[in-house]
Every structure is written in structure tokens, then in C-alpha cells.
Amino acid sequence: MSNKRKIVGKPLTALFCASAAASILLTQLGEGVSTQSLEEFARDKDIPMQVFEDLPHKDHTRVYRDNIAGFYYDVGHNTWTTADLLSKQIVSNDERIYLRATVKVGSSVLIYPATLAMQLLGNLVAGDLNAYAIPGVSSADTCYINPPGDMTLVSFIHQFTDIPEEHLSDITDEVAPIVPIMAHEAEHCNLVLGETFKERGLKSFTTGGESNADNHYMKMHKSIYPQSNMDKIFFYTRAVSLFSRENIFDGGHATSLNVDAFLNGVEMPSREQAYYNYGHLNELIKKELLDFESDDDGAYYQAAYQAVQKLLRESDELTPFMRRAAEIYLEGVEYLADKSPLFTTSATPHKAQVLQGPLV
């Protein structure tokens, strides 16, 4: 190895070891410095606690602080939790505690750099939308939430959908985007007594579970904010984001069919049906847009809008659920982006006519 590589390598190694040590120290001793209670966070962000009132796990929920201590606590906690679960799978005999502890410590050394990289990448790619919940292994454990960043409503819709800000409607609301996001994440923390981590994961972090988290917010929104349209904004932003981004399809968060059914009191698809219908519709849209050439003017969501209109007119592959998902996408684009060239130039289609809307 050359001297130059040694000179560069030593500081990097020292920096990595220091970050690992900071994560371990904060995880074991620094919860107060690195996190705050859900009630403290809500007070700091002017979120009424009624938003979380019907969540029995709220007193066991903490939120990472928006500082370097919060970041390293997050990395350390994720590493240690993953290592703990892995050690229990590898060493299933509860009496072999010393071997299990050895596996836990050894695996954490390997898990830490991957976790650190994933957290850095998540912050880079998702930005202010990088919000998630980490439930405990049992209902008695603390659940941690990584909160979203502070966003304007315009920035929230743009980041979620990739629709250019200049195309967005003049929508304002008294409720900040952080409210529905935190209500959603707090529902993920809502462990039921006796459920295992795996049981809760299967119920929560699936299309059906994500829909339940969205429905939790929809259910309580009007009782707290009777004059607000944030429920409608959130619903359509989520729906549009599924087809408006060229290289992304987040099927796990394809919640709009379930939320639409919940709000209208009609048949709700199972999580498998929701995932299949959204996935199949996405494939059909992508086939229509095989010749699409990407650019920087936000044209993809417009091309998807036109493709969806064509599929509704001509395709015989659409199930009733797929047709409703397609209609919701058109409704959402029309509501969120009324300054789009789709609707402001005579060369583009007029707004779609659909039979129903989820929120009035």
C-alpha cells in the first residue's frame, strides 16, 4: 500500500470509529439528548395532541431530534435492534446468552456501516420526506419516529410528486404537511399488546398497513380541523405520486384505493388486490410511454395523465379497481396542478370526466 493511501486511510478509519463510538454512546446514554417525547415534539411543532389521542402507544413513542445527536442515535438504535434480532435467530436457545451476546456484538460491527450508509442515502434521496417509524420488538418497547423536515405545502407536493412548482395550483391550508405525516407514522407505532414484532410488521408495513395508517389520519382530521382541506391534499398527493415519477413505483404505499373505499363506504380491496391492481396499472402506463424521452420540465406526469386517459378509453385489461385507481390519478393531477400545460394550452386534453370523487 502506498504512503498516500495510508495517509488518507487513517483519518477515514478514525472518523468511522469515532462515528460508531458516538452512536453506541448515544444509544446507551443519550436518549434525552437525541430524542424527545411525542408530546414534546407536538408542542414544538404546534400539533394538537388530539391527533395522537386514540393511539395507546403514544406514551411509549419518542421522536429523533433534528441534530447530529438524533442522527447518530438513529443509526445506533437501528444497528443494535437489527443485531439483536439477528442474534436471536442465529442462537435460538435462550440459555446460551454469552454466545448470543457475542453474535450480537460481532454482527453489529458489520451492520453499522451498512446502516450508516442507508441513513445518509435516505436523507440525500428523500430529503424532508425521509420520515419513518421503528416499532419496538414488543409492545412494552419504545417506538422511535424519524420526523419529516419542515416543508411548505408547495414543496411537499413537489417533492412527493415531481410536479414542477410552477404547475401547482394555488392551494393553501391552515394545516402543515407535517401533521398527516406524523399521524401516519405514529399509527405504525401502535403496537397491540401480545403482538410480536413480525406480526406487527406484516400488518403494518404492507399496502394494507400503510392504508390503515392513512385511514387513521383521514378518520380524525375533520374532527380537529373542520375547515382544512389537508386530508384532500394528502390523499391526492399520495395518489398522484404513484404514477407521476418516471423511475419510481412505491407499491407498498399504494394506499389510495383503500382510502377511497374507506371514505366512500364501498368495497375495500385487500392489500394483495391493491398492490396487484396498482402494479398492473403502472405496467400498462409504462408500456404506453416506452418512447417517452425524459427532460427537466416535468413532462412525465403529463404524459402519464394522457396515457391514463387513453387506457380508460381503450383498454380492456382494466379491472374495476384499476379503473378507479386511474380515475383518482386524473382527479389528483387536476386538483393539484391546475396551472399545468395540460389545462392551460389548447393543444392538450381537457380535464377528465369521472363518475365520483373521494372527498367533497
Summary of the structure (lengths in Angstrom):
residues: 360
radius of gyration: 22.8
end to end distance: 68.3
largest distance: 74.7
contacts: 1103
relative contact order: 0.09
helix: 64%
strand: 4%
